Amino acid sequence: MTAPMEAEPKPADVERRDPSTANQHRRTIFSVPVTVTVSIGQARLSVSEILDLQPESIVPLTSRIEDPVDLTIDNKIIAKGELVETEDGSLGVKITEIPEQSYDDLG
């Protein structure tokens, strides 16, 4: 009786067990946190108007509540979305569009 032969590991299995240096660097880079900024509008105020600001002041913005917002990293637009309320009552952004070139622009 012959001993059962073990199956040769598949290339994907080998890669998972023995990651190359490039894969290790890629995993490290992909785990680096980055700050995503959501732009909801702008206001142009005079210095006098800024000095008059106080609690309860309302600064009108150039956009409306239903207008799309831009998500940016390092001033580059990576996505567009709409403002939503999350389950816990926080403000969130529902992604509505991801421009094709957005990730290419970050490199």
N, C-alpha and C positions, 0 to 999 in steps of 0.2 A: 504494500500500500504506500502510495506516495503522499508526501505532506502537501496540503493545499498551498497553492502559490498565492502570495499577496499581490494585490493589484498595484500597479505602478501609480504613484500619486499623479493626479492631473495637474497641469501647469498652474491652474488657479489655486489649488491647494498648496503647492510649493510656494507660490508667491505670498500666501497668507502666513505660512509658517516661517519663512525666511525673507522678510521684506528687504528690499534693496535700500540703499542709502537714499536714493531719489524718492522712493515711496515714504520713507520715514520723514524726510524733509517736507514732502507734500502734506502729510498728515499734520505736521507741526504748523505749517503755514495756514492750513485750512482751519486750525483751531484758534488762531489769533483773533481776539475780539476787535471789531472795528466799530466806530460810531457812525450810525446812520442818522442823518438829519432829515426831518420832515418840515418842508417849507409850506406854511399856510397862508402867507400874505406879507405885505409890507405896509408901512405907514411912513409918511414924510411929515415930520414935525419941525417947527422952528425951535430954537433954543428956548425962547420964551414959553412955548407950549410944553416943552419937556420940564422946565422948571416949575410949571403950574401943576404937574401931575401929582396926584395924591391918592390914597386908598379910595376905592370906588370909582376912580376915573376910568373911562372907557376910551380906548384908542381904536378908532375905526381902521380896518385894514382894506387893502385893495381888492380882496377876494370875498366871495360869498361862501356861506357854510357848505353849500352843495358843490362848489367848484372842486375839481381834482387837485390833489396835492402832489408835490414832487418829493421823492425819497432820494437823497443824495449821499454820496461818500466822497469826501474831498472835493466838494463843489461839482461833482459829476453826477448827472441824473442816472440812477440805476433802475428806477421804477416809478410808476404813477399809481395813485390810489385814491380812495375816498375815506373821509373820516367816519368812524363808527364808534359806538359805545361797546366796550367789552362786557363780559358777564359780571365782572366785579365793579362795573361802573367807571372804569378807566377809559381814557380816550385811546383809540387804536386806529390803525390804517388797514383797510382792505385793499390788497393789491389788485389793480384792474388792468395794468399793462406793464410789460417789461420790454423795453426797446431792445432789438437784437444786438446793437452795438454796445449796450451799456456795460457789459462785463469786459469787452475788448478795450474800452476806454480806460479801465482801471489799471491795465498792465503797463 
